[in-house]
């Protein structure tokens, strides 16, 4: 090791790197291209220890490279030994291992998504927030199933017990009981059997617990300021086919295009032209154009995202110090899009890795690399998903689902009302044809007198109740096609029943009109049907 260190002392190493601010980038200093960023700060520690110097050899294209994308890449420079070391946070991808030798891992890189902050949370309306989709589906299924189940239990119990005191409720009554219980309304149903009472009580207990949970969670949702994004990870991007942009030739592109990587499932988005691999290295410009104007999601490694958001926050706060919400127009997903260990890289036949790797490992274990990645960043999280606030005021968008429920209810009520009127008209026409289809105005057959309602002076409506007919015509007039003389009418008890005995107008005979209710019903039925 000492001999190798002596060989390295005073040597000029050819170093290649990426333009990947703030981890590694280049600047012109006195006409000479020098490296900057966290990666070159680590290189300076190695230079101080082993007393060597470097010269930059930049790749033709600012890309990492892979088997199918070698031309002009860092991998090509190392594979052809045109560079002695790649000083950059290069993702360790399986495809590149056959071309280069990686150093000790420097950190676990995380590629995050940043997007335009939506106006409202992706959790949806507060009315549906207390339960997830599966719970709502099961509640709907139970609401539709319990009514017929209760009705079936009533039928089974009635047939098996032959309990004549049991009230056999109809299916609509059972269904409305279930719905009324869900809305915490009272019910007139009062089952007599113990088994059906337990069934009714079980549903009430279930509804009581369910509504308690719903009320508590709804209160918490409307009180607490919780915010979620519509896109949180790579799976959301795949399912929703969300357009996103990332830098050309970085870990995301190769993880998508290489078949042995997990992100290869997103390759169909590339075929659909939903993914943009940009060569623009200005992160601020990408945010202002592609993300803001086109509503793309920008995928970038975490240090770059954090420094970018912090710089944007400082500029916006300086321009508008009062409105805090305007300081954070962008939001960052908390779940990484991709995670990969990152390291320096050497040619496969290098000798310097035996000197550099132990020193790099010491810097990682000592926390130096992590410190450098977080340097110049505040300890507090900048522009988190939940911006917080001292008060949680309900906004109009929190009540959107409530408005939709009201509109749906009114629309359903109007539709039911129209259908009721339609069927009522159909039923009236049908009844009118049955009652008044034939002409039956005072025609007699075999001594029996037939009348219709029109001859009674009641228009086209069905015959009036017997009591009304009796009260109208006891003072004289025509009774069911016969003449009644009120002067000759008298009330008599015949065979224990009350009758009104009236004489015909011609004075020849008399007619008995029953007064008792059962006999009156028979009389009414005989002369109206």
C-alpha positions in Angstrom: 0.0 0.0 0.0 2.9 2.4 0.8 4.5 1.6 -2.5 1.2 2.2 -4.4 0.8 5.5 -2.5 4.3 6.5 -3.5 3.5 5.8 -7.2 0.4 8.0 -6.9 2.2 10.9 -5.3 2.7 13.7 -7.8 0.7 11.9 -10.6 -1.8 13.7 -12.7 -5.0 11.6 -12.8 -7.6 12.0 -15.6 -10.9 12.7 -13.9 -14.3 12.7 -15.6 -17.5 13.9 -14.1 -21.2 14.8 -14.7 -22.9 18.2 -14.7 -25.1 17.2 -11.8 -25.5 20.2 -9.5 -25.1 20.3 -6.5 -23.3 16.9 -6.4 -20.8 17.6 -9.2 -20.4 20.3 -11.7 -17.6 22.3 -13.4 -16.5 25.9 -13.5 -13.9 28.0 -15.4 -11.2 29.3 -13.1 -8.4 31.3 -14.7 -9.2 29.6 -18.0 -9.0 26.2 -16.5 -11.9 23.8 -16.0 -12.2 22.8 -12.4 -14.6 20.6 -10.6 -17.1 21.7 -7.9 -19.7 20.1 -5.7 -19.8 17.5 -3.0 -18.0 14.9 -5.1 -15.0 17.1 -5.7 -14.8 18.0 -2.0 -14.4 14.3 -1.3 -11.7 14.2 -4.1 -9.9 17.1 -2.4 -9.6 15.0 0.8 -8.0 12.2 -1.3 -5.7 14.7 -3.0 -4.6 16.1 0.3 -3.8 12.6 1.7 -2.1 11.1 -1.4 -0.6 14.3 -2.9 -1.8 13.9 -6.5 -3.5 16.3 -8.9 -6.1 15.9 -11.6 -7.2 17.2 -15.0 -10.8 17.0 -16.2 -11.8 14.9 -19.2 -15.4 15.6 -19.9 -17.7 13.1 -21.8 -19.1 14.1 -25.1 -22.6 13.9 -23.7 -23.6 14.5 -20.1 -24.9 10.9 -19.6 -23.9 8.0 -17.4 -24.2 5.4 -20.1 -25.2 1.8 -20.4 -24.6 -1.1 -22.8 -27.1 0.3 -25.3 -26.1 3.9 -24.7 -22.3 4.0 -24.6 -21.4 6.6 -27.1 -20.2 9.9 -25.5 -20.9 8.6 -21.9 -18.8 8.4 -18.7 -19.0 4.6 -18.9 -17.3 4.8 -22.4 -14.5 7.0 -21.0 -13.8 4.5 -18.2 -14.2 1.4 -20.3 -11.7 2.7 -22.9 -9.4 3.9 -20.1 -9.6 7.5 -21.3 -10.2 8.5 -17.6 -8.7 7.1 -14.4 -11.7 7.8 -12.2 -15.3 9.2 -12.4 -15.8 11.7 -9.6 -19.6 11.9 -9.5 -22.4 10.2 -7.6 -23.0 7.5 -10.1 -25.9 5.1 -9.5 -24.8 1.5 -9.3 -26.9 -0.2 -12.0 -26.6 -3.9 -12.9 -26.0 -3.2 -16.6 -23.0 -1.0 -16.0 -21.1 -3.5 -13.8 -19.7 -5.3 -16.8 -18.0 -2.1 -18.0 -16.7 -0.4 -14.9 -15.6 -1.0 -11.3 -17.5 0.9 -8.6 -15.9 2.3 -5.5 -17.3 1.9 -2.0 -20.9 3.1 -1.7 -21.1 6.8 -0.9 -24.8 7.0 -0.1 -28.2 5.6 -1.1 -29.5 8.0 -3.7 -33.2 8.8 -3.8 -34.9 10.2 -6.9 -37.9 12.2 -5.9 -40.9 13.7 -7.7 -41.7 17.4 -7.6 -44.9 18.8 -9.1 -47.2 21.7 -9.1 -49.0 21.9 -5.7 -52.6 21.0 -6.3 -55.3 23.3 -4.9 -56.9 20.6 -2.9 -55.8 17.4 -1.3 -55.9 14.2 -3.3 -57.8 12.5 -0.5 -61.0 13.9 -2.0 -64.1 15.4 -0.5 -64.4 15.4 3.3 -67.7 13.7 3.0 -66.0 10.5 1.8 -62.8 10.9 3.7 -63.6 8.9 7.0 -63.7 5.5 5.1 -61.7 4.1 2.3 -63.3 2.7 -0.9 -63.6 -0.9 0.4 -65.5 0.2 3.5 -67.9 2.2 1.4 -68.5 -0.7 -0.9 -69.2 -3.0 2.1 -71.6 -0.5 3.7 -73.5 -0.3 0.4 -73.6 -4.1 0.1 -74.9 -4.4 3.7 -77.5 -1.7 3.1 -78.9 -3.6 0.1 -78.7 -7.0 1.7 -79.9 -6.6 5.2 -83.5 -5.6 4.2 -84.2 -8.7 2.2 -82.4 -10.8 4.9 -84.8 -9.5 7.6 -87.8 -10.1 5.3 -86.6 -13.6 4.6 -86.2 -14.3 8.3 -89.7 -13.1 9.0 -91.1 -15.4 6.3 -89.2 -18.4 7.6 -90.2 -17.8 11.2 -93.8 -17.3 10.3 -93.9 -20.5 8.3 -92.1 -22.6 10.9 -93.8 -21.3 14.1 -97.3 -20.6 12.7 -97.4 -17.6 15.0 -100.6 -15.8 14.2 -99.7 -12.9 16.4 -96.6 -12.1 14.3 -96.8 -9.1 12.1 -95.5 -10.1 8.7 -93.9 -6.9 7.3 -93.5 -6.4 3.6 -90.2 -6.2 1.8 -90.5 -2.4 1.3 -91.1 -1.9 5.0 -88.0 -3.9 5.9 -85.9 -2.0 3.3 -87.0 1.3 4.6 -86.3 0.2 8.2 -82.7 -0.5 7.2 -82.3 2.8 5.4 -84.0 4.7 8.2 -81.7 3.2 10.8 -78.7 4.2 8.7 -80.0 7.8 8.7 -80.7 7.5 12.5 -84.4 7.9 12.0 -87.2 6.2 14.0 -89.2 3.3 12.9 -92.8 2.1 13.4 -91.9 -1.6 12.9 -92.2 -3.6 16.2 -91.5 -7.3 15.7 -93.1 -9.7 18.1 -90.6 -12.6 17.9 -87.5 -12.6 20.0 -85.3 -13.7 17.0 -86.5 -10.9 14.8 -86.1 -8.4 17.7 -82.5 -9.5 18.1 -82.0 -9.1 14.3 -83.4 -5.6 14.4 -81.3 -4.7 17.5 -78.2 -6.1 15.9 -78.6 -3.7 12.9 -79.2 -0.8 15.2 -76.0 -1.6 17.2 -74.0 -1.9 13.9 -75.3 1.4 12.7 -74.6 3.1 16.0 -71.0 2.1 16.0 -70.6 2.8 12.3 -72.0 6.3 12.5 -69.9 7.0 15.6 -66.7 6.1 13.7 -67.8 8.2 10.7 -68.6 11.3 12.8 -65.3 11.1 14.7 -63.2 10.7 11.6 -65.1 13.4 9.7 -64.5 15.8 12.6 -60.8 14.9 12.6 -60.5 15.3 8.8 -62.2 18.7 8.8 -60.2 19.9 11.8 -56.7 18.8 11.0 -54.8 20.3 8.1 -53.8 17.1 6.2 -52.7 17.2 2.6 -51.8 14.4 0.1 -50.7 14.5 -3.5 -52.3 12.7 -6.4 -49.0 11.1 -7.4 -46.8 9.7 -4.7 -44.6 6.9 -6.2 -43.7 5.2 -9.5 -46.8 2.9 -9.2 -49.1 5.9 -9.2 -47.3 7.2 -12.3 -47.8 3.8 -14.0 -51.5 3.4 -13.1 -52.5 7.0 -14.0 -50.1 7.2 -16.9 -48.8 10.5 -15.6 -46.5 12.5 -17.8 -43.1 13.2 -16.2 -39.7 14.6 -17.2 -36.2 13.7 -16.1 -32.7 14.4 -17.2 -31.3 12.5 -20.1 -28.8 9.7 -19.3 -29.4 9.5 -15.6 -30.4 6.6 -13.4 -34.1 6.9 -14.1 -33.7 6.5 -17.9 -31.6 3.4 -17.6 -33.8 1.9 -14.9 -36.7 2.2 -17.2 -35.0 1.0 -20.4 -33.0 -1.9 -18.9 -35.1 -5.0 -18.7 -33.5 -6.3 -15.5 -34.6 -3.2 -13.5 -37.9 -2.8 -11.6 -38.8 0.4 -13.3 -38.9 -1.4 -16.6 -42.7 -1.6 -16.1 -42.8 2.1 -17.0 -41.3 1.5 -20.5 -44.8 1.6 -22.1 -45.0 5.3 -21.1 -41.9 5.9 -23.2 -43.6 4.3 -26.1 -46.6 6.5 -25.6 -44.4 9.6 -25.5 -45.4 10.4 -21.9 -41.8 10.6 -20.7 -39.5 13.4 -21.6 -35.7 12.9 -21.2 -34.5 16.4 -21.4 -30.9 17.7 -22.0 -31.7 20.9 -20.2 -29.6 21.0 -17.1 -31.2 24.2 -15.6 -33.6 22.8 -13.0 -35.3 26.2 -12.4 -36.0 26.5 -16.1 -37.5 23.0 -16.1 -39.8 23.9 -13.2 -41.0 27.1 -14.9 -41.6 25.6 -18.3 -42.3 21.8 -18.3 -43.6 21.5 -14.8 -45.6 24.7 -14.4 -46.9 25.1 -17.9 -47.3 21.5 -19.0 -48.2 20.1 -15.5 -45.5 17.4 -15.8 -43.9 15.7 -12.8 -40.1 16.3 -12.5 -38.0 13.4 -11.3 -34.7 14.4 -9.8 -32.4 13.2 -7.0 -33.1 14.4 -3.5 -30.2 16.8 -2.9 -30.9 18.7 -6.2 -34.7 18.9 -5.3 -34.0 20.2 -1.8 -31.6 22.9 -2.9 -33.9 23.8 -5.8 -36.9 24.2 -3.6 -35.0 26.2 -1.1 -33.6 28.6 -3.6 -37.1 29.0 -5.2 -38.5 29.6 -1.7 -36.0 32.4 -0.9 -36.7 34.2 -4.2 -40.4 34.1 -3.8 -40.3 35.1 -0.1 -38.2 38.1 -1.1 -40.7 39.1 -3.8 -43.8 38.6 -1.7 -43.0 38.3 2.0 -46.7 38.5 3.2 -48.5 35.6 1.4 -46.9 32.5 2.8 -48.9 30.1 0.4 -47.3 31.8 -2.6 -43.9 30.8 -1.4 -44.4 27.1 -2.1 -46.1 26.6 -5.4 -44.5 23.2 -5.8 -44.8 20.0 -3.7 -42.4 17.1 -3.3 -43.6 13.5 -2.9 -42.4 11.8 0.2 -41.9 8.3 -1.3 -38.8 7.9 -3.5 -39.4 7.2 -7.2 -36.1 5.2 -7.3 -33.4 4.3 -4.8 -29.9 3.2 -5.8 -26.5 3.1 -4.0 -24.2 5.7 -5.6 -20.4 5.7 -5.8 -17.4 6.7 -7.8 -16.3 4.5 -10.7 -13.0 3.3 -12.1 -11.8 1.3 -15.1 -11.9 -2.4 -14.6 -8.0 -2.7 -14.5 -7.5 0.2 -12.1 -5.1 0.0 -9.2 -6.1 3.2 -7.3 -9.3 1.7 -5.8 -7.3 -0.1 -3.1 -6.1 3.3 -1.9 -9.3 5.3 -2.4 -12.0 3.0 -1.2 -10.9 2.7 2.4 -10.7 6.5 2.7 -14.1 6.9 1.1 -15.5 4.4 3.4 -14.1 6.2 6.4 -15.7 9.5 5.2 -19.1 7.7 4.8 -18.9 6.1 8.2 -17.8 9.3 9.8 -20.9 11.1 8.5 -18.8 13.5 6.3 -20.7 12.6 3.1 -24.1 13.0 4.7 -23.0 16.3 6.3 -21.8 17.6 2.9 -25.1 16.6 1.2 -27.1 18.6 3.8 -24.8 21.6 4.0 -26.3 25.0 3.2 -29.8 23.6 3.8 -32.0 24.6 6.7 -32.8 22.1 9.4 -36.5 22.7 9.0 -38.3 21.1 6.0 -38.8 23.5 3.2 -42.3 23.6 1.6 -43.6 20.3 3.0 -46.8 18.7 1.7 -48.7 19.9 4.7 -48.1 23.6 4.9 -50.0 23.7 8.2 -51.6 26.7 9.7 -53.0 27.9 13.0 -56.6 27.3 12.0 -58.3 24.9 9.7 -61.1 26.8 8.0 -63.6 24.9 5.8 -63.5 26.0 2.2 -66.1 25.6 -0.4 -64.2 22.7 -2.0 -64.6 20.7 1.3 -68.3 20.7 0.8 -68.4 19.8 -2.9 -69.5 16.3 -2.2 -72.3 17.6 0.0 -73.6 19.8 -2.8 -73.5 16.8 -5.2 -75.5 14.7 -2.7 -78.1 17.4 -2.5 -78.4 17.8 -6.2 -78.6 14.1 -6.7 -81.3 13.8 -4.1 -83.4 16.6 -5.6 -82.9 15.2 -9.1 -84.0 11.7 -7.9 -87.1 13.2 -6.1 -88.1 15.0 -9.3 -87.7 11.8 -11.4 -89.8 9.8 -8.9 -92.5 12.5 -8.8 -92.7 12.5 -12.6 -93.0 8.7 -12.7 -95.7 8.8 -10.0 -97.7 11.4 -12.0 -97.3 9.3 -15.1 -98.5 6.1 -13.5 -101.3 7.9 -11.8 -102.6 9.2 -15.1 -102.4 5.7 -16.6 -104.2 4.2 -13.6 -107.0 6.8 -13.8 -107.5 6.2 -17.5 -107.7 2.4 -16.9 -110.1 2.8 -14.0 -112.3 5.2 -16.0 -112.6 2.7 -18.8 -113.6 -0.1 -16.4 -116.2 2.0 -14.5 -117.7 4.0 -17.3 -117.0 2.0 -20.4 -120.6 0.8 -20.8 -123.6 3.1 -20.8 -125.7 2.2 -17.7 -127.9 5.2 -17.2 -131.1 4.0 -15.5 -131.6 0.8 -17.5 -133.5 -2.1 -15.8 -133.3 -5.8 -16.5 -135.6 -8.4 -14.8 -136.7 -5.8 -12.2 -133.2 -4.9 -11.1 -132.2 -1.2 -11.3 -128.6 -0.4 -12.5 -127.2 3.0 -12.0 -123.9 4.7 -12.7 -122.2 7.5 -10.9 -123.1 10.1 -13.5 -126.8 9.5 -12.9 -126.3 10.1 -9.2 -125.0 13.6 -9.9 -121.3 12.8 -9.0 -119.8 13.3 -12.5 -117.3 10.8 -13.7 -115.8 9.8 -10.4 -116.5 6.4 -8.7 -119.7 6.0 -6.6 -119.6 7.9 -3.3 -119.8 6.1 0.1 -123.1 4.7 1.2 -123.4 7.1 4.2 -123.0 10.1 2.0 -125.7 8.8 -0.5 -128.0 8.1 2.4 -127.6 11.6 4.0 -128.1 13.3 0.6 -131.3 11.6 -0.3 -133.2 10.9 2.9 -134.8 14.4 2.5 -136.4 13.4 -0.7 -135.3 12.7 -4.3 -134.0 9.8 -6.3 -132.3 6.9 -4.6 -130.5 4.5 -6.9 -132.9 5.2 -9.7 -136.0 5.0 -7.5 -138.1 7.8 -6.1 -138.0 8.4 -2.3 -140.6 10.3 -0.4 -139.2 11.8 2.8 -142.7 12.3 4.3 -143.5 8.6 4.1 -140.1 7.4 5.4 -139.8 5.9 8.8 -137.2 4.0 10.8 -138.1 0.4 11.9 -136.5 -2.5 13.6 -137.0 -5.7 11.5 -135.5 -9.0 12.6 -133.2 -7.1 15.0 -131.9 -4.8 12.3 -132.5 -1.1 11.6 -134.1 -0.2 8.3 -135.4 3.0 6.8 -138.8 2.2 5.2 -139.6 4.5 2.4 -142.5 4.5 0.0 -142.1 4.7 -3.7 -143.2 7.9 -5.3 -146.0 6.1 -7.1 -147.3 5.0 -3.7 -147.6 1.4 -4.8 -144.8 -0.2 -2.8 -142.1 0.5 -0.3 -138.4 -0.1 -0.1 -136.2 -1.1 2.8 -132.8 0.6 3.2 -130.5 -0.9 5.8 -128.9 1.5 8.3 -126.6 -0.9 10.1 -123.0 -0.7 8.9 -122.5 -4.3 7.7 -125.8 -4.3 5.9 -125.1 -0.9 4.5 -121.8 -2.2 3.0 -123.7 -5.1 1.4 -126.3 -2.7 0.0 -123.6 -0.4 -1.3 -121.8 -3.3 -3.0 -125.0 -4.6 -4.6 -126.1 -1.3 -6.1 -122.6 -0.1 -7.2 -121.0 -3.2 -8.6 
